[in-house]
Amino acid sequence: MKIKFNLKSRIWQSGPTSSPPCAIQCGHQLGKAVGILHTTCLACKSTIWPGQVHLKCSQCQQEVHTNCQDKVFNSQSRSLPDFIFPGGVAIPAVLVNCLAVIESRGLETQGLYRVPGNDLKIKSLTAKVIKGDYIGHSLADLDVHILCGVVKEFFRSLECPLILFDMQNLSSAINIKTEILSQVSMLPTPNKETLAFFMLHLQKVARSPATKMSAETLATVLAMCLFSNTTNQEDNLEEMLLDNKNKRMLVQEMVKMDPTEWKMIMAGKL
């Protein structure tokens, strides 16, 4: 069965139940921490390196540089529904625009999402996106690696991550694909349709021989941008590495899924 999907056919209406529970603003109870894996500062969006003393919220597990403590309470973290216009499709326009340009100019480029772009330009463009500025007019002339960096940074910047899976159920599932589809169906509409849209994009990237980006490689570079941090400061290195491995495995499985299933999700038929 071939499903035709029209992006304009799915309309999302905002409402009191549209935002996921974790989108509630955290008051941040910050305490000193030393990480064993690199992560991203909530305030400045730059890297916190392993062994670097920083601050971590005991409630939401978000982490910031020690010199960003004052900034974090003034930062404007936004959830996915904030980037979606009521009455429009349930996918952020900035993501639709970036992925369209990447697909039109980048599918013959090696290392999409793996090769880093200009970090200053990525941070500058992402900051404009978070503020709500329109950047569509500037995308056509940008290097595709910068666009890929903006996509990754956009997902990292979300107050509530794109993927909100119950990792415990997934790790014990007999049929991993069935469990993934079950958990995707329970996601809020913006998360569900944005995830489906992004997976269809990644499948195009993986199918292009020129990119040299397999499902496994894409999962390695993107998993931590899409999932929430489910490990705590007290977790040992082995538990944290296992959690990261499971997340990479899940993204790999999602990229390998039949595109028809993702199209059915976007069409509201799954």
Secondary structure as UniProt FT lines:
FT   HELIX           7..9
FT   TURN            16..17
FT   HELIX           21..23
FT   STRAND          30..34
FT   STRAND          39..40
FT   TURN            42..44
FT   STRAND          47..48
FT   TURN            50..51
FT   STRAND          53..57
FT   TURN            58..60
FT   STRAND          63..64
FT   HELIX           66..68
FT   HELIX           69..72
FT   TURN            73..74
FT   HELIX           80..83
FT   TURN            86..87
FT   HELIX           93..105
FT   TURN            107..108
FT   TURN            110..114
FT   HELIX           119..131
FT   HELIX           136..138
FT   TURN            140..141
FT   HELIX           144..157
FT   HELIX           167..171
FT   HELIX           176..185
FT   HELIX           189..207
FT   HELIX           209..211
FT   HELIX           215..226
FT   TURN            233..234
FT   HELIX           237..256
FT   HELIX           259..266
FT   TURN            267..268
//
